[in-house]
Amino acid sequence: MGDLYASALGVTVVRHRFIPARPRSYDGELVLLPPDKWGLAASDDPASAVLAVRDRLKCPPSIHVAVADGGAMKRWALRYPTHDAALAALRTPEAEAVEEAGGALFAAWNSRPYEERGWTTFESAVTTEVVARAAYFPRQHEALSRLPPKLIEIDEAPPRILHNLSEEGGVGEEQGAGPRIERIRARINAARFTGRGDREVVAKLYSDYITIVNNAFVASGEGVAGIYEGGRNDEGEADGRGSYLYLDGNVYLGEWRRGKQHGRGSYTYADGDVYEGEWQDGRQQGRGIYRFMSGDVYEGEYVEDKKHGRGTYRLADGRVMIGRFDNEVPVGEGVCWIPPDAESSDPDRHYWRAARLLDGQPEAYISLEEAEVIAKNVGEPLPAFGTHLQTAI
């Protein structure tokens, strides 16, 4: 969906931000998506399931409780005598317990303003990202300006074409892409989501999309204007050690040769990602470390800005993967270590475990000794947890 909204060539987005008033038929109605931990199933006796939901939410007799999905027990409708009573129920400890257990409880009619909704915040962000970013690439900006408008607001009469799309992130283009990206991330974190896990999903989708946009503009071959400070050769080109602050907010600090990054250096992207490592003729080439805003870290070999060769991924959730890459794609045999899970009812999960990977996908659990053999065959050093692999928690 993000790619559909974002397409700079094929899609004009028509946005309508007005939220109509709640129809009377929705007064007092809440929707419950019960947590899986409640154990409700389609095979349950309906009357018993209703009593179970009432007990969990401490519903008084005046509240009507019914299954709303034809008996699957995954969606319920709760009707309160008044809408104020329904909204008050959303602020109770029982409602908080639903959220904490992985479920959801929310008003059937969403009156929340457009700007405070999670998915609409994401849709607006990706709709405007490519065109806003093109402001720092003159040739790309000129090409896009000849296309139909990207975003049209129809809340006004007549409809209004939005021209300065960088302001959709809350900042002007003269401040660079970084402040816009951080403002949008803050809006996503502050927005309200009703779906389970949607906030984390949207935050990752946006971060992934920013990476795609960065790579696309780099691949265009058009440089970004900026300010260079450092050594120069007799032709006036950047040479030796120096820093370059790009107008889009990216920063490079390191070694140069004849006007291009060459040697060792670090590149900090406007979205917060950081690459540190070897460069050749302006490209990430050799061995490097890429730290993602998500907390994931990749350390391994690069060829022309892409992961290619041996590498180790340390994921934010604690997993560690070793394998080979071909033009960013995992290939061949690899291994993944899975950290202990103290809350699991399965005692085997209280220890580090390992799985064999094939083309990046898990094939089967294997012993820690077999995992060590695969890592050595790949040619990557073993992860730092070393002897702690056998320790229970």
C-alpha positions in Angstrom: 0.0 0.0 0.0 2.8 2.4 0.8 4.3 1.9 -2.6 1.0 2.7 -4.2 0.6 6.0 -2.4 4.3 6.8 -2.9 4.6 6.3 -6.7 5.9 9.5 -8.1 5.0 8.4 -11.7 1.7 6.6 -11.5 -0.5 8.0 -8.7 -2.1 11.3 -7.8 -3.4 11.1 -4.3 -6.7 12.9 -3.5 -6.9 13.5 0.2 -10.1 14.2 2.2 -9.3 14.9 5.9 -12.8 15.8 7.1 -14.2 13.3 9.6 -18.1 13.3 9.6 -20.0 13.3 12.9 -20.9 10.0 14.5 -24.2 8.6 13.3 -26.7 7.9 16.2 -26.7 4.2 15.3 -23.1 4.1 16.6 -23.8 5.7 20.0 -22.5 3.6 22.9 -20.9 0.9 20.7 -17.5 -0.5 21.3 -15.5 -3.2 19.4 -13.5 -5.8 21.2 -10.8 -7.9 19.6 -10.1 -10.3 22.5 -6.5 -11.3 23.2 -5.5 -14.8 22.2 -4.7 -15.5 25.8 -8.4 -15.5 26.6 -8.7 -18.7 24.7 -12.0 -17.9 22.9 -12.6 -20.2 19.9 -15.3 -20.8 17.3 -16.0 -24.2 18.9 -16.9 -22.5 22.2 -20.5 -22.5 23.5 -21.8 -19.0 22.6 -23.6 -18.4 25.9 -20.5 -19.5 27.8 -18.3 -17.2 25.7 -20.5 -14.2 26.4 -20.3 -14.9 30.1 -16.5 -15.1 29.8 -16.3 -11.8 28.0 -18.6 -10.1 30.6 -16.5 -11.5 33.4 -13.2 -10.3 31.9 -14.5 -6.7 31.3 -16.8 -6.7 34.4 -19.7 -5.6 32.3 -23.0 -4.8 34.2 -26.3 -6.4 33.0 -27.2 -3.1 31.2 -24.5 -3.7 28.6 -25.3 -5.9 25.6 -22.5 -8.2 24.5 -22.6 -10.2 21.3 -20.2 -11.9 18.8 -19.9 -9.7 15.7 -18.0 -12.0 13.3 -20.5 -14.9 12.7 -19.2 -17.1 15.5 -15.4 -17.0 15.0 -15.1 -15.3 18.4 -12.4 -12.9 17.1 -14.6 -9.7 17.0 -17.3 -8.6 19.5 -19.7 -5.8 19.8 -20.5 -4.1 23.2 -23.5 -1.7 23.4 -23.6 0.7 26.4 -26.6 2.8 27.4 -24.9 6.0 26.5 -21.9 7.0 24.5 -20.3 8.7 27.5 -20.5 5.4 29.4 -18.8 3.6 26.5 -16.0 6.1 26.4 -15.6 5.8 30.2 -15.3 2.0 29.8 -12.2 2.6 27.6 -10.4 4.2 30.5 -10.9 1.4 33.0 -8.2 -1.1 34.2 -10.1 -3.8 32.4 -9.7 -2.0 29.1 -6.0 -1.5 29.8 -5.6 -5.2 30.5 -7.0 -6.0 27.1 -4.4 -3.9 25.4 -1.6 -5.2 27.6 -2.6 -8.8 26.7 -2.4 -8.1 23.0 -6.1 -7.4 22.3 -7.9 -4.2 21.5 -11.0 -2.3 22.7 -12.1 0.8 20.8 -15.2 2.8 19.7 -17.0 1.4 16.7 -17.1 4.9 15.2 -13.7 6.5 15.0 -14.1 10.3 15.6 -10.4 10.9 16.0 -9.0 13.7 13.8 -7.3 12.7 10.6 -3.9 14.0 11.8 -4.0 11.8 14.9 -4.6 8.5 13.1 -1.7 6.2 12.6 -2.3 4.7 9.2 -3.3 8.1 7.6 -0.1 9.6 9.1 1.9 6.9 7.3 -0.1 7.4 4.0 0.5 11.1 4.0 4.2 10.6 4.7 4.9 8.2 2.0 2.7 10.1 -0.5 4.9 13.1 -0.2 8.3 11.6 0.6 9.7 11.2 -2.9 8.7 14.6 -4.2 9.8 16.3 -1.0 13.2 14.5 -1.2 13.6 15.5 -4.8 13.9 19.1 -3.7 17.6 18.3 -3.0 18.2 16.8 -6.5 17.7 19.5 -9.1 17.4 17.2 -12.1 15.0 14.8 -10.4 13.0 17.8 -9.1 12.7 19.2 -12.6 11.5 15.9 -14.1 8.9 15.3 -11.4 7.6 18.9 -11.7 6.4 18.1 -15.3 4.2 15.3 -14.0 0.6 15.7 -12.7 0.4 16.9 -9.1 1.2 14.4 -6.4 -1.3 15.5 -3.8 -4.6 17.3 -4.0 -6.6 18.4 -1.0 -10.3 18.3 -1.6 -11.5 19.6 1.8 -11.5 23.1 0.3 -13.5 24.6 -2.5 -12.0 24.6 -5.1 -9.6 21.7 -4.4 -6.1 22.8 -3.6 -2.9 21.4 -5.1 -0.1 21.0 -2.4 3.1 22.3 -3.9 5.6 22.5 -1.0 5.3 18.9 0.1 8.3 19.1 2.5 6.0 21.0 4.8 3.9 17.8 5.2 6.6 16.7 7.6 6.3 19.9 9.6 9.5 21.5 8.4 10.7 23.4 5.4 13.1 21.9 2.8 15.9 24.3 3.8 16.2 22.3 7.1 17.1 19.0 5.2 15.4 15.7 5.1 16.4 14.7 8.7 14.1 17.0 10.6 11.2 16.0 8.4 11.8 12.3 8.9 12.1 12.7 12.7 8.9 14.8 12.8 7.0 12.1 10.9 8.4 9.4 13.2 7.2 11.4 16.2 3.7 11.7 14.7 3.6 8.0 14.1 4.6 7.3 17.7 2.0 9.8 19.0 -0.8 8.6 16.7 -3.6 6.2 17.8 -3.8 2.7 16.3 -6.6 0.3 16.9 -5.1 -2.8 15.3 -2.8 -5.1 17.3 0.8 -4.3 16.7 0.0 -1.7 14.0 2.3 1.0 15.6 5.4 -1.2 15.3 4.4 -2.4 11.8 3.9 1.2 10.6 7.1 2.5 12.2 9.1 -0.3 10.4 7.3 0.3 7.1 8.2 3.9 7.2 11.9 3.2 8.1 12.1 0.6 5.4 10.6 3.1 2.9 13.0 5.8 3.8 15.9 3.4 3.0 14.3 2.6 -0.3 14.0 6.3 -1.1 17.6 6.9 -0.1 18.9 4.1 -2.3 16.7 5.2 -5.3 18.1 8.7 -5.2 21.7 7.5 -4.8 21.2 5.2 -7.8 20.0 8.1 -9.9 23.7 9.2 -10.0 22.8 12.8 -9.3 24.9 14.4 -6.5 23.4 16.5 -3.7 24.7 20.0 -3.1 26.3 20.7 0.2 29.3 22.0 2.2 32.7 20.4 2.2 35.4 21.0 4.7 38.8 19.3 4.4 41.8 18.6 2.2 41.9 19.2 -1.5 44.2 18.3 -4.4 45.8 20.6 -6.9 42.5 20.5 -9.0 40.5 21.6 -6.1 38.8 18.3 -5.6 38.2 16.8 -2.1 41.3 14.7 -1.3 42.6 13.4 1.9 40.4 13.7 5.0 37.3 15.8 5.1 33.6 16.1 5.9 30.6 16.8 3.6 27.3 18.1 4.9 24.6 17.5 2.3 21.6 19.7 2.0 19.3 16.8 2.5 20.8 16.2 6.0 23.2 13.3 5.2 26.8 13.7 6.5 30.0 12.0 5.4 33.2 12.1 7.4 36.3 10.3 6.3 38.8 9.9 3.5 38.5 11.2 -0.1 40.4 10.7 -3.4 39.8 12.9 -6.4 36.4 14.2 -5.3 35.0 10.9 -4.2 34.7 9.0 -0.9 37.7 6.6 -0.9 39.3 4.7 2.0 37.6 4.7 5.4 34.7 6.8 6.4 31.3 7.1 8.1 28.1 8.2 6.4 25.2 9.3 8.6 21.8 9.3 6.8 19.1 11.8 7.6 16.9 9.0 8.9 19.5 8.1 11.5 21.0 5.0 9.8 24.9 5.0 9.9 27.4 3.2 7.7 31.0 3.0 8.9 33.6 1.2 6.8 35.5 1.1 3.5 34.8 3.1 0.4 36.0 3.0 -3.2 35.3 5.6 -5.8 32.3 7.0 -4.0 30.7 3.6 -3.2 30.5 1.5 -0.1 33.0 -1.2 -1.0 34.9 -3.7 1.2 34.0 -4.4 4.8 31.6 -2.2 6.7 29.2 -1.9 9.6 25.6 -0.6 9.0 23.6 0.5 12.1 19.9 0.8 11.4 17.6 3.1 13.4 15.6 0.0 14.3 18.5 -1.3 16.3 19.6 -3.9 13.8 23.3 -4.0 12.9 24.9 -5.6 9.8 28.7 -6.2 9.7 30.1 -7.7 6.5 31.2 -7.2 3.0 29.9 -4.6 0.5 30.2 -4.3 -3.3 29.0 -1.0 -4.9 26.8 0.0 -2.0 25.1 -3.4 -1.6 25.6 -6.3 0.9 27.6 -8.8 -1.1 29.7 -11.6 0.3 30.0 -12.7 3.9 28.1 -11.0 6.7 26.7 -11.0 10.2 23.3 -9.6 11.2 22.6 -8.7 14.8 18.9 -8.0 15.1 17.3 -5.8 17.8 15.3 -8.7 19.2 18.6 -10.5 20.1 18.9 -12.9 17.1 22.2 -13.2 15.4 22.5 -14.5 11.8 25.6 -15.4 9.8 25.6 -16.1 6.1 26.4 -14.9 2.6 24.7 -12.3 0.4 24.4 -11.8 -3.3 23.4 -8.2 -4.2 21.5 -7.8 -0.9 19.8 -11.2 -1.1 20.7 -14.0 1.4 22.0 -17.0 -0.5 23.2 -20.5 0.4 23.7 -22.0 3.9 23.7 -19.8 7.0 22.9 -20.0 10.7 20.7 -18.1 13.2 21.1 -18.1 16.9 17.9 -17.4 18.9 18.2 -15.9 22.4 16.7 -17.4 25.5 13.0 -16.7 26.3 12.5 -16.5 30.1 8.7 -16.3 29.8 8.3 -19.4 27.7 6.5 -22.4 29.2 8.9 -24.6 27.1 12.1 -25.3 29.1 14.1 -25.7 25.9 13.5 -22.1 25.1 15.3 -21.0 28.3 18.6 -21.6 26.5 20.2 -20.2 23.4 19.2 -22.2 20.3 20.3 -22.4 16.7 18.7 -22.9 13.3 20.1 -23.7 9.9 19.2 -21.2 7.2 18.9 -21.7 3.5 18.8 -18.6 1.4 17.9 -16.7 4.6 15.0 -18.9 5.5 15.0 -21.3 8.6 15.3 -24.9 7.6 15.6 -26.8 10.9 16.9 -26.5 14.5 20.4 -27.7 14.9 22.9 -28.2 17.7 25.2 -25.3 18.8 28.2 -27.4 17.6 26.6 -27.6 14.1 26.0 -23.9 14.1 29.6 -23.2 14.9 30.7 -25.4 11.9 28.4 -23.4 9.5 29.7 -20.1 10.8 33.3 -21.3 10.2 32.4 -22.5 6.7 30.9 -19.1 5.9 34.1 -17.5 7.1 32.6 -15.1 9.7 33.8 -15.0 13.3 31.5 -16.5 16.0 29.2 -14.0 17.8 30.5 -12.5 21.0 28.1 -14.5 23.3 30.6 -17.4 23.1 30.4 -19.7 26.1 27.1 -18.2 27.3 25.3 -20.2 24.7 24.9 -23.1 27.2 23.6 -20.9 30.1 20.0 -21.1 31.1 18.2 -18.0 32.4 
